[in-house]
């Protein structure tokens, strides 16, 4: 009998997927867990940190590429 793979949040690691620096000097980090939640963290040169959470990677990457185009 074939057994389906199921992924559990506690077994998945959170990784930094990509980091860019935009024209304003902000560091933008895309991080997330496989098949679970992703986040975009924007770190400005003044030290202000803004974290935006997404429910899946598709939405997060779509928003991240908007920042990447402004690079």
N, C-alpha and C positions, 0 to 999 in steps of 0.2 A: 504494500500500500504506500503510495507516494505521500510524503509529508510536505505540507506547504510551509514555506519560510514566513515567519511573522517577525516583525521588527518591533522592539520595545524601546521606548525613549531612554530608559535607564541603561540599556546596553549600547547606545549610540553615543559617540563622542562628538563634541562641538568643535568644528575646525574653522580656521580663517581661510576663506575661499579665495579672496582677492583683495588687494590694497592698492589704492591710487591716491595721488595728490593732485587736486584740481588747480585751476588758474588762480584761485583765491588763497592758496596755501593750506587749504583744509585737507586733512587726511581722512579718506573715506574707506571704511573696512566692511567687507561683506563676509559675514560669518553665519554658520548654521549647522544644524544636525540633519543627517540624512533622513529624508521623508518626513521631517517634523517641522520645527519652526526655524526661521531664518531671521537675521536682523542686519540692518545697515546702521553703522555707527559713524557719525560725523564728528571729527575732532578739529575744532578751529584753532587758529594760532593764538587766540587769547585764552585757551584752555577750556572753553565751553564744550561739553559733550552732549550730543543728541542721539538717542537710540530709537530707531523705528523697527518694530517687530512685524513680521509677516507670517502667515499661517503655512506657506509653502515656498519652495525655492523658486518656482516659476514667477510668482509675483515679485519676489525680492530681486531676482536678476533683472527683470523688466525695469524696475525703478533704479537699480544700480547702473544699468547701461545709459540711463538718462544723465546721470552724473558723469559717466565716462565720456559721453559725447561732448560735454562742456569742457573737457580736459584740453 
